[in-house]
Amino acid sequence: MAPFPIRKALAIIIPAITVILLFVLAGDAFDYFMSLYKSGRVTTALQMPAWVMVIFTPLV
């Protein structure tokens, strides 16, 4: 219902904001993964490194 120039601007602005937000979230996930990796924590039951559980978080 919006005029064409406004629709065109929104078609550019909305995906750009989404990309920026997803890059920020991916950076935060990577920082969390690296802090978990460097801490050397292990899971209680399996005694495996805790970073194994979250290794795919930055990729998703």
Secondary structure, 3 states (H helix, E strand, C coil): CCCHHHHHHHHHHHHHHHHHHHHHHHHHHHHHHHHHHHHCCECCCCCCEHHHHHCCHHHC
